[in-house]
Amino acid sequence: MYRPVRGVIDLVLVEASGSDVVAVEIHSQLRRVEQQLRWAVQKADALAALPELEGRTVHRLLVLRNTAATREVGRLATATLGTAYPGRAADAVAALRGAAPWPGHAIAWADVARGTARVLDRPPRGVVLGR
């Protein structure tokens, strides 16, 4: 049964020939880590309940903007975020590029400069989260 949840999912990726679905949340800042995690799980669960996605595995991808503030949150909440998103960032980026299978729940990092976003191949220097 479909049950609506709070908020919106920034992007949903559906693998055309496979069984993976990825609920993508993109954040420039994280103010409440536990709340973000709870909402991300609820949104992924709501996707999994859709009849058209029956039998598919729904994964979560959190994309964080590479800023001093998000790097600091990543450092302070490494255990919490790492448990919720255990996949390696490099594996998630490879899967996004079609070069690898989806690694499960993961965090990726992105730089934004001059109006252009670029997903990083690995976490920023000094950040353990996603390694």
N, C-alpha and C positions, 0 to 999 in steps of 0.2 A: 504494500500500500504506500503510495506517495504521500509524504508528509513534508510540507514546506518548512523551511528553516530560515533563521535570521540572515540577512545579507545576501550578497550575490557572489558567484564564483567568477573570478576574473577571466578564466579561460578553461575550456574543457577540451581535452585532446582524446579522440577516439581512434584507436588503431583499426584501420580498415580491414585488414586481413587477420587480425589476431584477437586476443581477448582482453587487452589492456585498455583502461580508460584512466586519464590523469586529470584530476581536479587541481588547477593551478591557481595559487594565490600569489599576488605580487604586491610587495610592500616596500615603501621608501623608509618607513620607520616602524618599529614595534614598541608600542606603549605598554601593552599588557600581554605578556607572552602566554600565560595560561589561558586567557580568554581567546586569543588567536588560535591556539591549539584546539580548544574545545569547539570553536566555530568551524574550523577546518574539518574536523572529524564529522561534525553534524552535516556539513555540506556534502562530504564524500559519501556518507551513509545515505543521504537523500538521493544522490545520483544512483547509487547501487540499487535503490528501491524502484527506479523507473523501469517499467515493463520492457522498454526497448533496449535496456542495458542488462537484462537478465542473463545471468551466467558469465558476465564479465567481471574482471577484477578491477576495482577502483583504487587507484593510488593517489597520494597527495604529493604535490610539488610546491614548495615554498620558495619563491624567488625574492631575494633580498637585494635592495640597492646597496652598492658598496659605498657606504659613508662612514665617517668616524663613529656616529651614533649606532648604526646597525652592527658594525664590527664590535663595538663595546658590548652591546646586548648579546651578540653571539658569544663573546668571551665569558660574560657573566652567567649566561644561561646555557652553556655548552652541554651540560648533562641533561637538562630538560629537553632542549631542542634536539639534541643528538639521539635521545631515546625515541622521540616522536618521528624523527626523520633520519633513520639510520643509514640510508643509502649515501654513497659517495657522490659528491657534486660532479666529478669528472665522468662517472658512469651515467648520471642523469643527462648531462650535456651530450655525451656520445649517443644516448638513446634518442634525444631530441633531434639529433642530426641523422638518425636512421642507421647508425653504425653499430648499435648494440641493443640487447634486449632491455626492457625497462627494469631498473634496479630496485623497485619498491619505493616507499616513501623517501623523499630526498629534499635537500635544500640546494639551490643553485644561487649564484651571486651574479649581479649585473652592474655594469658601469653605465652611467648616463652622462653624455657630454655633447654639448651643442645640439640638443634635441634628438640625439640618436642613442638608443639603448643597445648594449652589447652584452650577451651572456658570457661570463668568464668560464674558461676551461677548468678552473679550479678555484677554491676559496682564495680570498686576498691574503697577502703575506701577513703572518702573525695571527691568523684565524685558524683554529683547529676544526671548527664546526664544518662538516662536509668533507673532510679529508679521508 
